[in-house]
């Protein structure tokens, strides 16, 4: 079976089946990463834009790196840009789910979203990658483009903030 | 991170405590006091449903990526095309030189036995046919290269 790195090399030479296989392998983790980052808003658009950036930049992919690190890095950068955009209108997460035809969100889901939403963007990225995607701190640091110590510090501050929120 | 932070974070994300963390929790009044709040928080974080991508999303992405993939394919074929053109252009001066002498000799022979205008007409047609054949041959190189690249891609998948 071809590795991710071989598949991205195939994508760089215009191979649609390589992209199809990569999408199949990384569909769920990538979708979940984006959904958790944005609280379920604009997930499909950001997901598609991530893959389009992957195809555009496939020739520049460094085979010495892990494909997943590169993919998540692109997605996190897109989510970061998305958070910087001014929101078009105040959005209620429950209303977003209803519009998207998704099942009604549970209280727990909304709680988790609200909890993650209380974190600054950098801390939220660290928490999602480290605990929801179970990535080691080194890889989180590579994705976020910061030293490992910064990841540790962000996780620490995120946990303190989450605890304060929970106590309220 | 301190031991307290590590222990509390492990609890927060619903991970099993290792022996050191469990020992720390048992011994640390602060962590024991915070563990109740953390359990509530952990339940909220863990109970969030895992979002699943809609089934049509992959098709949408592949359709949107098709023009970019075609561009990648064209770019990937450029080095092969450049090599093929270079290999084909290498013998071109020799071919042109040989043709020139051939046409000149043919013209000399024809004007000896035919009227000059008729000989020139025949030689011009011959030269034009040669030029057309050369143009067709060189024009077909990009097409052959594209086919070659496509075959290579198919072989890789086979």
Boltz contact constraints between the chains, C-beta under 6 A:
constraints:
  - contact:
      token1: [A, 12]
      token2: [B, 72]
      max_distance: 6.0
  - contact:
      token1: [A, 13]
      token2: [B, 76]
      max_distance: 6.0
  - contact:
      token1: [A, 14]
      token2: [B, 69]
      max_distance: 6.0
  - contact:
      token1: [A, 14]
      token2: [B, 72]
      max_distance: 6.0
  - contact:
      token1: [A, 14]
      token2: [B, 73]
      max_distance: 6.0
  - contact:
      token1: [A, 14]
      token2: [B, 76]
      max_distance: 6.0
  - contact:
      token1: [A, 15]
      token2: [B, 153]
      max_distance: 6.0
  - contact:
      token1: [A, 16]
      token2: [B, 69]
      max_distance: 6.0
  - contact:
      token1: [A, 19]
      token2: [B, 65]
      max_distance: 6.0
  - contact:
      token1: [A, 23]
      token2: [B, 58]
      max_distance: 6.0
  - contact:
      token1: [A, 27]
      token2: [B, 53]
      max_distance: 6.0
  - contact:
      token1: [A, 31]
      token2: [B, 53]
      max_distance: 6.0
  - contact:
      token1: [A, 32]
      token2: [B, 50]
      max_distance: 6.0
  - contact:
      token1: [A, 32]
      token2: [B, 51]
      max_distance: 6.0
  - contact:
      token1: [A, 35]
      token2: [B, 51]
      max_distance: 6.0
  - contact:
      token1: [A, 44]
      token2: [B, 57]
      max_distance: 6.0
  - contact:
      token1: [A, 48]
      token2: [B, 61]
      max_distance: 6.0
  - contact:
      token1: [A, 48]
      token2: [B, 64]
      max_distance: 6.0
  - contact:
      token1: [A, 51]
      token2: [B, 61]
      max_distance: 6.0
  - contact:
      token1: [A, 52]
      token2: [B, 65]
      max_distance: 6.0
  - contact:
      token1: [A, 55]
      token2: [B, 65]
      max_distance: 6.0
  - contact:
      token1: [A, 55]
      token2: [B, 68]
      max_distance: 6.0
  - contact:
      token1: [A, 56]
      token2: [B, 68]
      max_distance: 6.0
  - contact:
      token1: [A, 108]
      token2: [B, 44]
      max_distance: 6.0
  - contact:
      token1: [A, 108]
      token2: [B, 47]
      max_distance: 6.0
  - contact:
      token1: [A, 108]
      token2: [B, 48]
      max_distance: 6.0
  - contact:
      token1: [A, 109]
      token2: [B, 48]
      max_distance: 6.0
  - contact:
      token1: [A, 109]
      token2: [B, 49]
      max_distance: 6.0
  - contact:
      token1: [A, 111]
      token2: [B, 44]
      max_distance: 6.0
  - contact:
      token1: [A, 112]
      token2: [B, 44]
      max_distance: 6.0
  - contact:
      token1: [A, 112]
      token2: [B, 45]
      max_distance: 6.0
  - contact:
      token1: [A, 112]
      token2: [B, 48]
      max_distance: 6.0
  - contact:
      token1: [A, 131]
      token2: [B, 13]
      max_distance: 6.0
  - contact:
      token1: [A, 152]
      token2: [B, 1]
      max_distance: 6.0
  - contact:
      token1: [A, 156]
      token2: [B, 1]
      max_distance: 6.0
  - contact:
      token1: [A, 156]
      token2: [B, 5]
      max_distance: 6.0
  - contact:
      token1: [A, 159]
      token2: [B, 9]
      max_distance: 6.0
  - contact:
      token1: [A, 162]
      token2: [B, 41]
      max_distance: 6.0
  - contact:
      token1: [A, 166]
      token2: [B, 37]
      max_distance: 6.0
  - contact:
      token1: [A, 166]
      token2: [B, 40]
      max_distance: 6.0
  - contact:
      token1: [A, 166]
      token2: [B, 41]
      max_distance: 6.0
  - contact:
      token1: [A, 167]
      token2: [B, 37]
      max_distance: 6.0
